Amino acid sequence: MSAESTAILLRAMGLTTAARLHVEMTKRAEAENWGYTRFLNRLLEEESNERIRRRVERLRKNSGLPANKTLGAIDEDRLPEKVRRQLPTLLSGEFIRRGDNLLTFGLPGRGKTLFVAALGHELITRHQLRVLFTPTFKLVSNLLAARRDLKLPNLLARLDRFDAVILDDLGYVQQSREEMEVLFTFLAERYEKKSVIITSNLVFSQWDQIFKDPMTTMAAIDRLVHHAVILEFTGDSHRARSAKTKAAA
């Protein structure tokens, strides 16, 4: 069989990377005296690695994650001790596979958003999980528009495809009753099925500012904490510290 015929067959089976590399790899196999098994393994390994690379690229593009908020941007020595201890466990992705939540609290500028965004990037890169990063106000706006257009079940179904939804700045959303209802619907829909990762500058005792209604507040908290890792970000504001450093320089 000619090299061209082999390439056509590989492409027909969807093995486009193998089709592109098989001639070059055949020459290398002959030069280095590979056996058939090693040749086939190496060819399929290249195909698999390229598929993973493309999948990661696609997942990251669809995630909405800030491109610059990665693990490399975190100074782990400045993380609170509990956060630092939990990081390896979170990076394993097991809490996502269980459908558990991650709730992060702290005053503005303490690094919550950087941390959860960096975690989101790693969940995609290491485990090819579907992650969505969105400001809470934007999600609520989209949910309201979908309910108005009688398409809320469709939007909830699309959101359900994500293994983890990161809601940034929950505490900044001052909910009207309609906003409270759609946000609660979203949280209830994911309960014990898919993960929610939340950053908030308000502790639980202040969540009545978000949901207004005490019963709804209690029900939302109950669902979120039932299976959850809770982290508190303390210390100085990262932004203030950075500004002081620049001023001193």
N, C-alpha and C positions, 0 to 999 in steps of 0.2 A: 504494500500500500504506500502511495506517495505521501510526502509531507503535506501537500495541499489537500489530499483526501482526508488525512487524519485531522487537519485543522477544521475542515468542513464538518466532520462528525462531532468534534469537540464543541464547536459553536452550536451545532444543532441540539446538543445536550445541555446547552447553557453554560458550558465550561469555557468562558471567553478568555480568562487569564491563562488557562492551560493551553488553549489554542494559540495564544500569542507567544507563549514561552516554550512550546514543546520542541521546536527545531533547535533553539539555542541550548535547551537542557539535554536534548538527545546528543548533541556534539560533546557536551561536557561529560555526559555519562559514558560515552565511548572513550573519551580521552582519559578519564579517571577509572575506567573499568568498573562502573557500577553494575550491580545485578538488576534484573527487572523489578524486583520488589522495591529496592532503594529508589530507582528511577521513578516508579509510579508514586511512591510515598512523597517524594520531593515535589513532583508535579502537582499532586493533589493538595499538598501543604501550601504551595504558592497560591493555588486557587482559593483555598479556605482563608488564608491571611488577607487576600485582596477583598474577599467578600466581607470579612469582618471590618476591614478598613472603610469600605464604602458604607456599610451599615452604620458604623460609628459616626461617620461624616453626616449621613442623612439624619440620624437621631439628634445629633448636636444642632444641625440646621433647624430642625423642627421644634427644638426645646425652648427657644426664647431665652436661653441662659446668656448672661453677659459674658462676652468672649474673654475679658481680662480678669474675671474673678475665678481664678483657678487655684489649685492646691499650692502651686509655686508662689502665689502671692500672699500666702498665710505665713506669718511668723509663729510657728508652733510654740515657741518658748513663751510667747505672750498670751497664749490661750489660758483660760482658767483651768485649774488642775483637773476637774471632773470632765471638762470638755476634751482635754488632751487625752485622758484615759479612755474616753468613749470613742475617739476617732477611729482607731483600728477596727473596732467592732462595726461601726457604721460603714466603713469602707468595704467591709465584707459583703454588704448588700443583703444580709439575711433578714434584717427588719423589713425591707421592702418585700421580699418574697413571702413573709408572714402577713403582710398587710398592716404592719404596725405604723404608728405615726412618730414624727419627730417634732417637738415643740421647743422653740428657742425664745428666751425672754431676755430683755435687757434694755437699758436706756439707749437713745439714738447714738450712733457712732461707735458702738462696742464691737462691731465685727460680725453681727448675726448674718447679714445678707451675704457678705463675702464667704462666710463659712458654709452656708447652705448651698450657695451657687457652686462653690468649689466641690462640695460633696456631690452635687448633681452632675457635674462634669465627670467625676470619677465613676459614678454609677453607670454612666453611659460608656465610658472608655473601658472599664474593667469588666462590666457585666452585660453590656448592650441592653440596658433597661431603658424603657420609654419614660422620659422625664419632661415635665412642662414647668417652666418658671414663669410666673405672672404676678404683677402687683395685684393685691386683693381688689382694689377699686376697679381695675380693668376686668377682672373675672366677674365681679358683681354686675358691672355694666353690661357685659355680654349675656349674663344669665337673665337680667331684666329684659333686654331686647328680645331674647329667645322666648321668654314667657309671653311678652306682648304679641309676638308673631305666632304664638301657639306652636313653638318649636323647641320648647324646653326639654322634653324627653330626648329629642335628637341630639341636642348639645350635651346633655348629661351622658348619653351613650358614647359620644365622641371623646369626652373627658375620661370616661371609664377605660378607654384604651391605654391611657397612660398609667404606668406602674406607680408613679409618684407625681403628685402635683405640689409644687412649691408655691405657697401663698406668702408673698412678701408684704410686710408692713400691715398686718391685720389691725393693729391698734389705731392706724390713721383713718380707718373707714368709720365715719359717723353714720350709722345705719338709719334709714327711714324704715318703716314697717315692711314695705315691699322689699327693700334691699336685705333686711334681716331674714325675711322668709326664703328668698332664693338662695342666700348663702347657707342657711340652715338645711335647706333641701339638698344642696350639693354635699355638705358634710355628712348628712344622714345617708345619702346614696352610697357614699364610699365606705361607710362604717363596716369594719371587719372584712372588707373585701380588698380595697386598694389604699395605698398610703397617702397621707397628707403631711407635708412639711411646712411648718408655719414659723414666721418671725413676727414677734409682737413686742411693742414697747410698753404694753399694759399687762400686768399680772392678772391672774384669774379673778381676783376680787374686784377688778375694775372692768370686767368684761360686760357688765350691765350697760356700760357706755356704748358698747358695740351693738348688742342685741336688744337693748332697752327692756324687753320683757323678762322678768326674773325666771320664769319657768323655761323659756326658750334658752336663756343663758345657761341655766343648770343642765338642760338636756344636751346642749352643744358641748359643754365642758365634759360631761359624763361620757359622751361618745368619743371625744378626742383623747382623753386620758386613759380610757379602758385598756388599750394596748399602745403604750407610748413611752418614748424616751424623752425626758424633760431636761433641758440644759439651760443654765443661767449664765449670761455673759456679763461679767462685772468688770471693774477696773476703769481706767481713764478712757475717754473718747479717743478712738484711733485718729479721727480727723483733727481733733484739737492737738494731739501729740505731734502729728505730722506737720501741722501749721507752726507749732512752736519750734520744731526742728529746722524747718525752712527759714523761720525768722532769725534763729540763732546763726544759721549759716550765712 
